[in-house]
Each structure stands twice: as structure tokens, then as C-alpha cells.
Amino acid sequence: MTAVAAFAWSVLQDALHRKVFYAILAFSLLLMLLIPMLPSASVGVQVDLLREAALGLTSIMAFLLAVIMASTIIPGELGRRTLYNTLSRPVRRWQYYLGKFIGIMAVVAIALLVSLVVLLILVGAKFGTFNPGLAKAIFTIFLEAMVLASVAMLASVYLSPLVCILLAGLFYVACHVKGDFLYRAMTDSTNHALLRGLSGFLYYILPNLERMNINETIAHSERVFRVGAGELVLLSAIALVFSAIFIALGAYLFERRDL
């Protein structure tokens, strides 16, 4: 685990020295600060709009960071040939793979923590309210980013960064339309049997990422339903299970790849 921690720390150090990390974070925070300038009908609508828009921007920032870093970290080190020097040492490939993934998620966690602090200060300064419930939405954004990063990093073992980013995007869309589009396609008797079978296969193997999207609920002060500890534990379990599967598969393929 010392080797895993060392690889994770190297990712964190590298990210904190890269301009792209600060550019994505600064752009998201700047847009967040501009949200209060949007027109609104009332103070109640305005605070809900601010929270929902800010959480949406935070989601985009987290997904971009997670997917871009996960898609480029292995191909990037292969291109610079630093990976060969690393693997020539007495370390296992799975340690490298797991450590890099943990480092990516540490970077995402830092960015999300900064966004949460800025959002709490922004809402508190403008409306005089403190919304600790925003941390629930930030946490589920992290969970969703973790699943997307595990998929992108799995694809990066053999594919180019651009293809990995596109596949992660397709995965994101498929997992969000699972509960509606795929279910209807699977159960509609007028569809071709092949389409129903493929829809059913995807429906049962893909995680339901739409369930992790609680931004709107949190933005509206959980007036429709409350997101309790039980729901957060369940979402955590779903994200951890699927991420572990993709990480294990990626590490296995990375072990077998001829470098």
C-alpha cells in the first residue's frame, strides 16, 4: 500500500502544478460567482436558482477533471516513456493503476471541496443562510465522478484519450437514460426482439447514475423528499461496487498489456 500511496501522491503533486487544473477550477468558480447576476422573480426563486446552477457547474467541472485525467494519465506516461522507468522498479502494475486512480479522485475531491466552500460563502453572503445540505450534493457528484473516472481509465489501457473521453460521455448518457429510455425500449412489445434484448442487457448491467443526481432536490431545500443517511450509504455502495469492478478489470487488462 506504500507504493499505491506514492503513486497517488505523485498524481496529486503533478495536478497541482498543471495549469489545466487551475483553469477548469477557476472557470467554474467564475461562472458560479456570476450566477447571482441572473434575473429572478423572487428571493426564494433566486436562491434556488443559484444553488441549482452552481451545483450543475460543479458537476461539469468534476466530470471534466475526472474523465480528462483518467483518460490521459496512462497514455500520457506511455508517450513520455516515464511509465517504463516506473514499472522497471519493484512494483506491481496493479499498484500503479490503483495508485493513479486514487490520486485522480484526490484531485477531484480537492476541487469539489473548494467549490463547496465558495458556494457556502456565496449563498451565505447574498442571502444570509447557511446550507450544509449542499455537502450531500457535492458528495454524490464525487461518487458519480468516481464511476466515470473508473470507466475512462479502463478504456485508456488500450484506447486513445479522445476515444476514452467519448466512451465515458456515452456511458454517462446511457446511465442517465437507463431508468426511462432503456426501460421503455426493453418492455415495448412493438420493438424488435434484438433491440429489446440489447436494451434489457444494458438496463441490467449499467449503474443508474440518474439516482445520484440529487442537485435539484438539494437546491430546493429537499422540499420534495429528504436525502437521508440511508440513501447516501446506498448510493455510496452502488458507486463503490461499480468502480471496484471497472478498476479490477482495468488493472487486469493493464497487467496483461504488452508494454
N, C-alpha and C positions, 0 to 999 in steps of 0.2 A: 504493500500500500504506500510505502515511501516513494517508490517510483511513480505511482499513479498521482500522488500529491505533487511531485516535482513537475510532471508534465502539465498538470492543471495550473500550477503556479506560473509556468512558462507562458501559457496561453494568456493568462490574466496580465502578466507583465507586458507581453507583446501588444495586446489590445489597448492598454493604457498609453502606449507610445505611438499608436497609429491615429492619424488624423481622421480616418473614416469613422471611427468610434465616436469621437467628439462631434464630428459633422452631423451624424444621424441624431445624436442626443440633443445637440444644440438646436437643430432644425425643428425637432419635435417640441422642445420646450418653448421655442419662439412662437410656434403656431398655437401652443397652449395659452401663452400669455396674450395672444391676440383675440382669443375666443370671446372675452368679455366685451369686445367692441361690436359684436354682432347684435342686431336689434332683437328685442323680445317684447312680449305683451305684458308681462308682469314679472315681479321679482321671483315668484315661485317658478315660473317657466324658465326664467333666466338662469337660476342656479341649477335646475335640472339639465338645461341645455349645456351649460358649462361643464358639468360633471360628465355627461354622456359624450360630448365631443372630445373632452380631454382624455377620457378612458379609451375612446376609439383611436385617437392619435397614439396613445401609449401602446395599444395593441399592435398597431402597424409598426411602430419603432421596434418593439420587442421581437416581432416576427421577422423583420428585415435583418436585425442583428443576428438572431439565432440561425436563420436559414443561410445567410451570406457567409457567416463564419464557418458553419458546419459544412457548407458546400465547397469551400476553398481551402480549408486547413490542410487536408491530406494532399490534394493536387498541388497546392502551393509549395509544400515542403518537398514534394517529389520534383517539381520544376526547379527549385533552388538546390536540389540534391542534398539538403540537410537531413532528410529522412534516413538516408543510407548511413550517415555518420551516427545518428541516434540509435538505429537498430543494430549497429555493429557492437554496441555496448551490451553488457549482460542484462538486458531487459527483454521482456516478452512483448510481442506485438499487441496483445490484448491490454497490457498495462498502458502502452502508448495510446491506444484507441480510447480506452475508458478515461484516462487522464485528460486527453484533449477534449473529450465531451464534457467532463466536469468543469474544465476551465472555461469552455464556451458558456455554460449555464451560469457560472460565477459572474462572467461579464454581463450577461443579460440581467442577472439579479441586481447587480450594482446599478445598472441603467434604470431598472424599474424602481429601485429604492429612491433614487434621485427624483424620478418623475413623481412618485408618491409624495415626497416631502414638498416639492414645488406645488403640486395640486392642493395639498392640505393648506399650505400658506396662502395660495391664491384664493381659494374658497373662503378661508377664514378672514383674509384681509378685505375682501369685497362684500361678503355677506354676514360676517361676524358669526359664522357657525363652524363647528369642528366636526368633521365627518370621518371617524375612524373606520366606518364600514367600507370606505374606499379601499382599504387594505385587502378586503376579500376579493374585490375585482382584480386588483394587482396580482394577488396570489394565483387566481385562476388563469390570468394572462400568462404568468410564468409557467404554469402547468401545460398550457396549450403550446407555448413556445418550446418547451422541453420535448413534446411529442414531435413537433415539426423538425426540430434540430436532429433528433434521432433518425428520422426518415431521410433528411438531406445528407447526413453524414454516412448513412448506409449506402446511399446511391453514389456518394463521392468515391467509394472504394474503387469503382471501375469507370465511372462516367465523368464527363467534364463539368466544371462548376455551373455553366449556364443550363445544361440539361438537368442537373440536380435541383437548381432553383425552380425550373419549370415543373419538375416532378413534384416537388414539395408544394408548389402552388396548386397543382391538380389534386394532390392528396388533401390539401386544406379545403378546397371546394367540395370534393366528394364527401368528406367527413361532415361538412356542414349541411349538405342537402340530403344526407342519409335518411334522416327521420321523416322527410316529406317526399321528395322526388323518388328516391330509391324504393321506398316502401310502396308507393303507388305503382311504380313500374313493375315491382315484384308481384303485386296482388291483382293487377289489372288483367283479367282473362282475355281481353282483346289483343294484348301484346303477343308477339311471337314467343314461343317457348324458350328460344335461345336468349332473348332479351330478358325474360322473366328469370331465367336461371342465372344469368350474369348479374342482374340486379340483386337477386337474393344472395348470391355469393358475396358481393361487395357489401351488402347490408349487414351481413353477419360477421364479417371479418374486420370491418373498419370501425374505429372508435367514433363515438358520437361527440364530435368536438363542439357542436352547437349547444350541447348541455353545459359546456364550460363557459359559454358566453353569457355572463351574468352582468355585463356592463349596464344594460338598460335598467335592469332590476335595481342595481345598486344606485344608479344615477337618480332614480325616482324614489329613493329612500326606502326601498323594499316594501312599497305600499301594496304590491300585488301578492307577493309571498316573501317570507324571510328566508335568507340563506343561512342556515344554522351550521353548527359544527359537524353534524352528521352528514350533511350534503357535501361539505368541504372535504371530509375524510373520504367519502365515496369518490369524489372527483379526483382526489389525490391518488387513490388506489388505481383508478382507471388509467390515469396518466402514467403512473409508475410501472404498471404491468405492461402497457403497450410500449413505453420507452425501453423497458428492460428487454422485451422481445426484439425490438429493432436494433438495440445496442449489441445484444448477444449475436444476432445474425450478422451485423456489420463486422464485429470483431472476428467471427468465424471466417467470413469471406476475406478479411484483411490478413488473417493468418495463412490462408491458402493462396493468396495472390503471389505470383512470381515477380519479385522486385529486382 
